[in-house]
């Protein structure tokens, strides 16, 4: 589902210009995320979402502790904003629950395609949440993207398919989580944000697990643990990708996950995306890429304007 945010700060220092290495990290991370989406979808037939989310959160802490160590150790975990971290974790946890439920109810490619709507929600919500200005070009892209979402959701009568609602909910809460990172990153390091998000996520989901617990078979236990470890490692690789290459280069590679979703969906469940999903997915991806282009252009213009007085 949605990939980690490009706000992660690599502890090694200033970004290095090694685009090929950054792209390699991004493609590998997206493959790992896609593979474990298959594992989650497979397990969701027998185990409750709360249990799967708990394993995903708790065991992701293992590689993230390594990220914290690389960032400077326990000193990086000092924070004066525990409530903001708690709220961020609750939003993230809700996104993950919706993501896992979408995987359960929808074909794999459909669930992944809905996750691409997150940048649309980020742009739309940045106005009321952060007070940012969004121009006509980006609003047009957002509207086009939401048309794509409607095409994929294929509403019948007065209701959407249940799985589509969870897919949209996943993108909405992921977008809210993205905006919370923008706010937190003004005072907190990315290692701190990622650590507390996973820690509080594990605690919150752990509180719910006793009410839904289904004792897993040993092979399934190992698979659940692997989803956490693999997800945490992929998260670190994605931070490395944004460390070595600009966001404008790395972000489009998140769309490679739809290729893996189609391949895995066909190999495991003999699913192929419908024409509606393909058309809607193209609209959503095109709008997301255009929004990325406009964001990058605006950032360059702002940087140029700020540099003018120094000339």
C-alpha positions in Angstrom: 0.0 0.0 0.0 1.1 3.5 0.4 4.9 3.9 0.5 6.7 5.8 3.3 6.9 9.5 3.0 9.8 11.3 1.3 10.3 13.4 4.4 12.6 10.8 6.0 16.0 12.2 6.8 18.9 9.9 6.4 21.2 10.0 9.4 24.4 9.9 7.4 24.1 13.6 6.6 23.4 15.7 3.6 21.9 14.1 0.5 24.3 12.5 -1.9 23.8 12.7 -5.7 23.6 9.0 -6.7 20.4 8.7 -8.6 20.9 5.1 -9.7 21.4 3.9 -6.2 18.3 5.9 -5.1 16.2 4.3 -7.8 17.5 0.9 -6.9 16.5 1.4 -3.3 13.1 2.7 -4.3 12.4 -0.2 -6.7 13.5 -2.8 -4.1 11.4 -1.2 -1.4 8.3 -1.2 -3.5 8.8 -4.8 -4.5 9.1 -5.7 -0.8 6.0 -3.7 0.1 4.1 -5.4 -2.8 5.2 -8.9 -1.8 4.0 -8.4 1.8 0.7 -7.0 0.6 0.3 -10.5 -0.9 1.1 -12.1 2.4 -1.3 -9.8 4.3 -4.1 -10.5 1.8 -3.5 -14.3 2.1 -3.5 -14.2 6.0 -6.5 -11.9 6.2 -8.8 -14.8 5.2 -8.0 -16.5 8.5 -6.9 -13.8 10.9 -8.4 -10.5 12.1 -7.0 -7.2 10.9 -6.1 -6.1 14.5 -3.8 -9.1 14.9 -2.2 -8.6 11.5 -1.6 -4.8 12.2 -0.1 -5.6 15.6 2.5 -8.0 14.1 3.2 -5.5 11.3 3.7 -2.7 13.8 5.6 -4.5 16.6 8.1 -6.3 14.5 8.7 -3.3 12.2 10.3 -1.7 15.3 13.3 -4.0 15.0 14.8 -2.5 11.8 13.5 0.9 12.8 15.6 0.7 16.0 18.6 0.3 13.7 17.5 3.5 11.8 17.3 5.3 15.1 20.8 4.1 16.0 22.1 5.4 12.6 20.4 8.7 13.3 22.3 9.2 16.6 20.9 6.8 19.1 18.4 7.4 21.9 19.1 11.1 22.0 17.1 11.4 18.8 14.0 10.1 20.6 13.7 13.1 22.9 10.5 15.0 22.1 8.3 17.7 23.6 5.3 16.7 21.4 4.1 13.3 22.7 0.5 14.1 22.0 1.3 15.0 18.4 3.1 11.7 18.0 0.2 9.9 19.5 -2.3 11.5 17.1 0.0 10.7 14.2 0.1 7.0 15.3 -3.6 6.8 15.6 -4.0 8.2 12.1 -1.4 5.8 10.7 -3.0 2.9 12.5 -6.4 3.7 11.0 -4.8 3.9 7.5 -3.3 0.5 8.0 -6.5 -1.0 9.2 -8.3 0.3 6.1 -5.4 -0.8 3.9 -5.6 -4.4 5.3 -9.4 -4.5 4.9 -9.1 -3.2 1.3 -6.7 -6.0 0.6 -9.1 -8.5 2.1 -12.2 -7.4 0.2 -10.6 -6.3 -3.1 -8.4 -8.0 -5.8 -4.8 -7.0 -5.1 -4.4 -4.6 -8.0 -7.6 -2.8 -7.1 -6.5 -2.2 -3.5 -3.1 -0.9 -4.6 -4.7 1.3 -7.3 -6.9 3.0 -4.6 -3.8 3.8 -2.5 -2.5 6.0 -5.3 -5.3 8.5 -4.4 -3.3 9.6 -1.3 -1.5 12.5 -3.1 -4.9 13.9 -4.2 -6.1 14.0 -0.6 -2.9 15.5 0.5 -3.3 18.4 -2.0 -7.0 18.9 -1.2 -6.5 18.8 2.6 -3.4 21.0 2.7 -5.7 24.0 2.2 -7.8 23.6 5.4 -5.2 21.8 7.5 -2.0 23.7 6.7 -3.5 26.8 5.1 -1.6 26.3 1.9 -2.7 27.8 -1.4 -3.5 25.4 -4.2 -3.7 26.9 -7.7 -6.1 26.1 -10.6 -3.7 23.6 -12.2 -3.4 21.4 -9.1 -7.1 21.6 -8.3 -7.8 20.5 -11.9 -5.5 17.5 -11.3 -7.2 16.7 -8.0 -10.6 16.7 -9.7 -9.3 14.5 -12.5 -7.9 12.1 -10.0 -11.1 11.8 -8.1 -12.9 11.1 -11.3 -10.5 8.2 -11.6 -11.3 7.0 -8.1 -15.0 7.1 -9.0 -14.4 5.0 -12.1 -12.4 2.4 -10.1 -15.0 2.4 -7.2 -17.9 1.7 -9.7 -20.7 2.8 -7.4 -23.9 0.9 -7.8 -27.2 2.4 -6.7 -26.5 4.7 -3.7 -23.5 2.9 -2.2 -19.9 2.0 -3.0 -18.5 -1.4 -2.7 -17.3 -2.1 0.8 -13.7 -2.8 -0.3 -13.7 0.5 -2.3 -14.7 2.4 0.8 -11.8 0.9 2.7 -9.4 1.7 -0.2 -10.5 5.3 -0.2 -10.3 5.5 3.6 -6.8 4.2 3.4 -5.8 7.0 1.1 -7.6 9.6 3.1 -6.0 8.7 6.4 -2.6 8.2 4.8 -2.9 11.7 3.5 -3.8 13.0 7.0 -0.7 11.2 8.3 1.4 12.8 5.6 0.2 16.3 6.6 0.9 15.5 10.3 4.4 14.6 9.3 4.8 18.0 7.6 3.9 19.6 10.9 5.9 17.3 13.1 9.0 17.6 10.9 9.4 21.3 11.8 10.7 20.2 15.2 11.2 16.4 15.1 13.6 14.3 13.1 12.2 11.6 10.7 13.8 8.8 12.8 11.8 10.1 15.8 8.6 10.3 13.9 8.9 6.8 12.4 9.9 5.3 15.8 7.0 6.7 17.8 4.5 6.0 15.0 5.4 2.3 15.0 5.7 2.2 18.8 2.3 3.7 19.6 0.8 1.8 16.7 2.0 -1.4 18.2 0.7 -0.4 21.6 -2.8 0.7 20.3 -3.2 -2.4 18.1 -1.9 -4.6 21.0 -4.7 -3.3 23.2 -7.2 -4.5 20.7 -5.6 -7.9 20.0 -7.0 -9.8 23.1 -10.5 -9.1 21.8 -9.9 -10.6 18.4 -7.0 -13.0 18.9 -6.8 -16.1 16.8 -3.9 -18.4 17.7 -1.9 -18.6 14.4 -0.3 -21.8 13.1 3.5 -21.7 13.2 4.0 -21.0 9.4 1.5 -18.2 9.7 3.2 -16.8 12.8 6.5 -16.6 10.8 4.6 -14.9 8.0 3.2 -12.3 10.3 6.6 -11.6 11.9 8.0 -11.3 8.4 5.5 -8.7 7.4 6.7 -6.5 10.2 10.4 -7.1 9.7 10.1 -6.7 5.9 8.0 -3.6 6.2 10.4 -2.0 8.5 13.4 -2.8 6.3 11.6 -1.5 3.2 10.8 1.7 5.1 14.5 2.1 5.8 15.3 1.4 2.1 12.8 4.1 1.1 14.5 6.6 3.3 17.7 5.7 1.6 16.1 6.2 -1.8 15.1 9.8 -0.9 18.6 10.3 0.5 20.4 9.5 -2.7 18.0 11.0 -5.2 15.5 13.9 -5.4 11.8 13.2 -4.7 10.9 14.1 -8.3 13.0 11.1 -9.4 11.9 8.6 -6.6 8.2 9.3 -6.2 7.1 8.1 -9.6 8.7 4.7 -8.9 6.0 4.1 -6.3 3.7 3.3 -9.2 5.8 0.2 -10.0 3.8 -1.4 -7.2 0.8 -1.7 -9.5 2.9 -3.9 -11.9 3.8 -6.2 -9.0 0.2 -6.2 -7.8 -1.1 -7.3 -11.2 1.6 -10.0 -11.5 1.1 -11.4 -7.9 -2.7 -11.1 -8.2 -2.7 -13.2 -11.3 -0.2 -15.8 -10.1 -1.8 -16.3 -6.7 -5.5 -15.6 -7.2 -5.8 -15.6 -11.1 -7.1 -12.0 -10.8 -6.7 -9.5 -13.6 -7.7 -5.8 -13.2 -10.9 -4.8 -14.9 -11.1 -2.1 -17.6 -12.6 0.3 -15.0 -9.7 -0.2 -12.6 -7.1 0.2 -15.4 -8.8 3.4 -16.7 -9.4 4.9 -13.3 -5.9 3.9 -12.2 -4.3 5.7 -15.1 -6.3 8.8 -14.3 -5.3 8.7 -10.7 -1.6 8.1 -11.5 -1.5 10.8 -14.1 -3.1 13.4 -11.7 -0.6 12.4 -9.0 2.4 12.8 -11.3 1.1 16.2 -12.4 0.6 17.3 -8.8 4.2 16.2 -8.1 5.4 18.2 -11.1 3.5 21.4 -10.0 4.8 21.0 -6.4 8.4 20.7 -7.7 8.0 23.7 -9.9 6.6 25.7 -7.1 9.4 24.7 -4.8 12.0 25.7 -7.4 10.3 29.1 -7.9 10.2 29.7 -4.2 13.9 28.8 -3.9 14.8 31.1 -6.7 12.8 33.9 -5.3 14.5 33.6 -1.9 17.9 33.6 -3.5 17.4 36.8 -5.4 18.2 39.3 -2.5 21.5 37.6 -2.0 22.6 38.3 -5.6 
